[in-house]
Amino acid sequence: MSDSYTNTRSKLETYFDRTAAKTWERLTSDAPVSRIRATVRAGRDEMRDLLLSALPKDLDGARVLDAGCGAGPMSCALAARGAQVVGVDISPSLLDVARARTPDHLAPLITYEPGDMVDAARGRFDFIVAMDSLIHYRPADAAKALSQLAALVNDKIVFTLAPKTPLLTAMHVSGKLFPRSDRSPAIVPTSVASLQGHLGRTLTTLGRVNTAFYKSQAMELPA
């Protein structure tokens, strides 16, 4: 992977595992949060449902990679459909939260692992889900990561990008999504055309989620 991918991944690891680990633990819980974070939480819940709608309701026996699983809500939703899930994240702190929150009846179906989501050592998967895992990377780096993931999937990848709209670009340039003390590394608004150009493949748009402070686009890449 490029130096820019490695540098961004390092910043994300520092942010999610140390700088704002408690913030994201709270955001992904049922605890009260600020109005801004409440819209992010609601948007993420809606996006999770949108991505899941693109997968079979019955995943019994399917092996699924939750790439960038965070605190584990997607991993649990996939396991609830019967999937054998590998949840990967660069933040060991969030993985500890995921393990603690996973219901006992789903725990045997989920393996949580720290590391890079594109690591081929984990083998092949029937489906790969990457919710908000690529939105901090430049289009060329995101396309490279998708290409590596595509080499590991039997059916398809469902993922998100930050749509390149004037409003979203302005919001992220101004940096007002989170307080300065725990602001995440920059999100990179990306057009579908740009990502397809770097990828050299056609993508399918599944839909878009727009809450006040969460704007994300669901995409699909077949094997």
C-alpha positions in Angstrom: 0.0 0.0 0.0 1.1 3.6 -0.6 2.7 5.8 2.0 -0.5 8.0 2.2 -2.6 4.9 3.0 -0.1 3.8 5.7 0.0 7.3 7.2 -3.8 7.6 7.2 -4.1 4.2 8.8 -1.6 5.2 11.5 -3.6 8.4 12.3 -6.9 6.5 12.4 -5.3 3.9 14.8 -4.1 6.7 17.1 -7.5 8.4 17.0 -9.8 5.4 17.5 -7.6 3.5 19.9 -6.4 6.4 22.1 -7.5 9.9 21.3 -11.2 9.3 21.1 -11.7 5.7 22.1 -14.1 6.7 24.9 -16.0 9.1 22.6 -16.7 6.3 20.1 -17.5 3.8 22.8 -20.2 6.2 24.0 -21.3 7.1 20.5 -21.9 3.4 19.6 -23.8 2.8 22.9 -27.3 3.8 24.1 -25.8 6.5 26.4 -27.0 10.1 26.0 -24.9 12.1 23.6 -24.9 15.7 22.2 -27.3 16.7 19.4 -24.6 16.5 16.8 -23.5 13.0 17.9 -27.1 11.9 18.1 -27.5 12.6 14.4 -24.3 10.7 13.6 -25.6 7.8 15.7 -28.9 7.8 13.9 -27.3 8.0 10.5 -25.0 5.1 11.3 -27.9 3.0 12.4 -29.7 3.8 9.1 -26.6 3.1 7.0 -26.1 -0.3 8.8 -29.6 -1.3 7.9 -29.1 -0.1 4.3 -26.0 -2.2 3.8 -27.6 -5.2 5.5 -30.5 -5.0 3.0 -28.1 -5.7 0.2 -27.1 -9.0 1.8 -29.1 -12.3 2.1 -31.4 -12.4 5.1 -30.2 -16.0 5.7 -26.4 -16.0 6.0 -26.2 -19.5 7.6 -22.8 -20.9 6.8 -21.5 -17.8 5.0 -18.1 -16.4 6.0 -18.3 -12.6 6.2 -15.6 -10.0 6.9 -16.7 -7.0 8.8 -13.9 -4.7 7.7 -13.5 -1.9 10.3 -15.9 -3.4 12.8 -15.4 -0.9 15.6 -17.6 -1.7 18.6 -19.2 -4.6 16.8 -22.8 -3.7 15.9 -22.5 -4.8 12.3 -20.7 -8.0 13.3 -23.5 -8.9 15.7 -26.2 -8.1 13.1 -24.4 -10.4 10.6 -24.0 -13.2 13.1 -27.7 -12.9 13.9 -28.4 -13.9 10.3 -26.2 -17.0 10.9 -22.9 -15.8 9.4 -19.5 -16.8 10.6 -18.0 -13.3 11.1 -14.5 -12.1 11.3 -14.6 -8.5 12.7 -11.4 -6.6 12.0 -10.4 -3.2 13.3 -7.2 -1.2 13.9 -8.4 -0.3 17.4 -7.8 -3.0 20.1 -9.7 -0.7 22.5 -12.9 -0.8 20.4 -12.5 -4.5 19.9 -12.5 -4.9 23.7 -15.8 -3.0 23.7 -17.1 -5.2 20.9 -16.3 -8.4 22.7 -18.0 -7.1 25.9 -21.1 -6.1 24.0 -21.5 -9.2 21.9 -24.4 -11.3 23.3 -23.4 -14.7 24.6 -25.5 -16.6 21.9 -23.7 -14.8 19.1 -20.1 -14.9 20.5 -19.3 -18.4 19.0 -20.1 -17.0 15.5 -17.7 -13.9 15.8 -14.0 -13.7 15.8 -12.6 -10.2 16.6 -9.1 -9.5 15.3 -6.9 -6.4 15.4 -5.1 -5.4 12.2 -5.4 -4.1 8.7 -8.7 -5.0 7.0 -7.0 -5.8 3.7 -4.7 -8.5 5.2 -5.0 -11.5 2.9 -3.9 -13.9 5.6 -7.4 -14.3 6.9 -8.4 -16.2 3.7 -11.5 -15.8 1.6 -15.0 -14.6 2.4 -18.4 -15.0 0.9 -19.2 -11.3 1.6 -17.3 -8.3 2.9 -18.9 -5.3 4.6 -16.9 -2.1 5.0 -19.1 0.5 6.7 -17.3 3.9 6.9 -13.9 2.1 6.8 -12.6 3.8 3.6 -14.0 7.3 4.0 -10.7 8.8 5.4 -8.6 7.6 2.5 -7.9 9.3 -0.8 -9.7 7.8 -3.8 -6.6 6.1 -5.1 -5.9 4.5 -1.7 -9.5 3.5 -1.2 -9.6 1.9 -4.7 -6.4 0.0 -3.9 -7.9 -1.3 -0.7 -11.1 -2.3 -2.5 -9.1 -4.1 -5.1 -7.3 -6.1 -2.4 -10.6 -6.9 -0.7 -12.2 -7.9 -4.0 -9.5 -10.5 -4.4 -10.7 -12.1 -1.2 -14.5 -12.2 -1.8 -16.6 -14.8 -3.5 -19.8 -12.8 -3.9 -19.6 -9.0 -3.3 -18.4 -6.1 -1.1 -20.8 -3.6 0.3 -19.2 -0.4 1.6 -19.6 3.3 2.0 -18.0 6.4 0.7 -18.5 10.0 1.7 -20.4 11.6 -1.2 -18.7 14.5 -2.9 -21.3 17.3 -2.5 -20.6 21.0 -1.9 -22.3 20.8 1.5 -20.4 17.8 2.8 -17.1 19.1 1.4 -17.7 22.4 3.3 -18.6 20.7 6.5 -15.4 18.6 6.5 -13.2 21.5 5.5 -14.6 23.6 8.3 -14.1 20.6 10.7 -17.3 21.1 12.7 -18.4 17.5 13.0 -16.7 17.0 16.3 -15.1 19.2 19.0 -11.5 20.0 18.3 -10.2 18.0 21.2 -11.3 14.7 19.7 -11.8 15.4 16.0 -11.2 12.5 13.7 -8.7 12.6 10.8 -10.2 14.3 7.8 -13.0 12.5 5.9 -12.4 12.6 2.1 -15.5 13.3 0.1 -15.3 11.1 -3.0 -17.3 10.9 -6.2 -18.3 7.6 -7.6 -16.7 8.5 -11.0 -13.4 9.2 -9.3 -13.4 5.9 -7.4 -14.5 4.0 -10.4 -11.7 5.6 -12.4 -9.0 4.5 -9.9 -10.6 1.1 -9.5 -11.1 0.4 -13.2 -14.5 -1.2 -12.4 -18.1 -0.3 -12.3 -19.8 0.2 -8.9 -23.4 0.1 -8.0 -25.0 2.8 -5.8 -27.3 1.3 -3.2 -28.5 4.5 -1.6 -27.6 7.5 0.5 -28.1 8.4 4.1 -28.4 12.1 5.0 -28.8 13.1 8.6 -27.7 16.5 9.8 -24.2 15.5 10.6 -23.9 12.1 8.9 -23.9 11.8 5.2 -22.7 8.6 3.6 -23.4 6.6 0.4 -23.8 2.9 0.2 -22.0 1.1 -2.7 -21.7 -2.4 -4.0 -18.7 -4.0 -5.7 -19.3 -7.6 -7.1 -16.6 -10.2 -7.0 
